Amino acid sequence: MSAWVIRGLGMAVLHGVALTLLAKYAVYHPTDQTLMVSLTLAALVGAAALWSALDAWRDVPDRGRAWFIAALVAGVVSGILYVIGRAVFVDQTGVSELGGALTGGAAFSALLVLVPAGLGLFVGGRIGRTRPSEEDDAEREGSSASPAPSPRPRRRVRVDGSEASPQPRRRVRADDPEPSPRPSPRMRPRSGEPRT
């Protein structure tokens, strides 16, 4: 399954269950809900932040888009799950509650996933990572790149296998009257012949 499907459905189930439990708690304790609502919101925010921070820490590819789509899916699906859970476990709510759950409730749930997920992605990307040293960068670049050329001139070897002395190259300029030709090894006088 895709990453956004897993995250979206996981967060939707978590939100749907949490909202249904809050509705059930409100039936038995109608005046004392502040603490439970605060704890539930903290748990939902913490779950999204922790899961996204783990994704960033593990360097999951395309995690930002996955969490954005997951927040949208979680908003809509958690609204549907909340209406179903409330109808089954709390007070036989009908389909008339589905409109409110899919508009305001879905938007609130989507934001309750998206904002902590963004924070988790930001923080998780920076946890446990040290800035690589210059030596590590040089090793990585050196292993993938071709070897650097040697600054020393290469030895010239003649056809017969003897070494030729390196001759410095003379740059030819456009304003030179005529570049002097370099004698080739075949044109040089042999050691036994007189020079002319």
N, C-alpha and C positions, 0 to 999 in steps of 0.2 A: 504494500500500500504506500501511497505517497506520504511524504512527511507532514504536509498540511492536514491531510485527512486524519492521521493518527493524533496530532496535536489538537486539532479542532474538535474531534469527537471526544477525546479524553477530557478536554476542558469543558465541553458541553455537558458531559455526564456529571462532572464534578459540580458545575454550577447548578444543574437541574436538581441534583440530590441536595445540595446545600440550601437552595431556595425552598424546596419541599419540606426539609427539616425545619427551616425557620417558620414556615406557615403552620406546621404541626405544633411547634413550640408556642406560637402566638395563640393557638386555641386554648392551651392550658394555662398560659401565663400572659394574659393580654396587657398587663400594665408593666411588666418587667422584661422588656425586650432589648434594651440598650446594650447590655453586655454581650448578649448572644449575637446580635447583629454585628457588633464591632469585631468579635472573635471570628465570625464567619467571613466577614470581608477581609480580615487580616489573613486568614487561611487561604482564601481564593487568590489574593494578591501575591502571597508568598509562593503558592504553587506555580503560578505563571512565571514569576520572576526567577524562581529556582530552576525550573525546567528550561527556560530560555537561556539562563546563564550557563547551564550545563551544555546546551547546544553550542554556544559561543566558545566555551572552553575546549570542547572537543573539535571545534572548527568544522561543524556540519556545513556542507555547501548550501548556498541559497537559503540560509536560515531566516533572513529578514522577510523575504517574500512568503516563506512558509508560515511564519508567525502572523503576518498580516492577514493572509487568507484564513488561517486557523481562528483568528479572532472573529472574523465575519461569520464563519461556520458555527463557532461556539455560541455566538449571540442568537442566531436563529434557532439552532437545535436545542439550546438550553431553554429557550422560551417554550418550545413545544413540549419538552420533557417536564418542565415545571407545571404546565397545564395538565398533562397526563398524570403526573405524580400527585398533584393536588386533587384531581378528580378521583383518583383511586384511594389515596391514603388520608385525605383531610376532610373535604366537605362536598364531594360529588359536584365539583365545578363543571360547568358545561362548556360548549364550544364558544360561547359568547366571550369568555375570557381570553381566547386565542388572539384576538385583535390587539389587545393591550400588551400581551406578552410578546408578540412579534414586532411591535413598534418600539415603545419606550423600554420595555424589559430587555429586548434583544440589543438595543443600542447601549444600554447600561452594561450588559454582560460583555458585549464586544469591547467596550472601553476598559472594562475591568480585566480583560485579557491583554489588550493591545498595549496599554501604558506600562504595566509592570513587565511585559515581555520585552518592550523596547529598552527599559532600564536594565533588565537582566542581560540582554544582548550586549549592551554597552559595558556593563561591569564584568561580565563573564569573559569578554574578549581581552580584558586587561589583567585578569587574575592568573597568577602563576606563570606569566610570560615575562622573561627578562629581555632586555634589549640585546640583540646579538652583537657580539664584539666585532671589531673590524677584522680580526684574524679569522673568525668564523665566516664572515662575508667573503673574505679573500679565498678561503678554502672552497666554499661553495662555488664561487665564480671560477676558480682555477680548475676544479674538477669537471665543470661542464664546458668550459671554453677550450679552444685549441691552445697548445703550448705556445708560449711567447717566443719570438725569435731571439736567437743569441746575439748579443751586441758585438761579439768578436767576429772578425771576417773568417770565412771558411777557407780552408786550405785548398789550393788548386793542385790538382793532380794531372799530370800529362798522360797521354795515351800509353806511353811505355811504362807507366807506374811510378816515375820519379816525381818528386814534389817540385812545384814551381813557386817562386817567391811571389808573394802577393804584391801587386802594383796598385798604388792609390789611383782612384779614378779621378779624372779631371773633368770638371763640369764644362759643358759646352754652352756658351752664351750666344745669344742672337747677334751681338755686336762684334763677335770674334770674326776676323777676316776669313780664316779657314781653319777648322780644327785640325790639329796635328794627328795624323793617323797613328794608331798604336800598332807596333809590329806584332804580327801573329807569331806563334811559336814556330811555324814552318819557315818564316822569312828570316829568323835570326841566324846569324852565322854559327856554325858549329864550332866547338872548342878547338878543333885542330885546324880550321881554315883561317887564313889571315883576314883581318877586317879591312874593308875598303872605305 
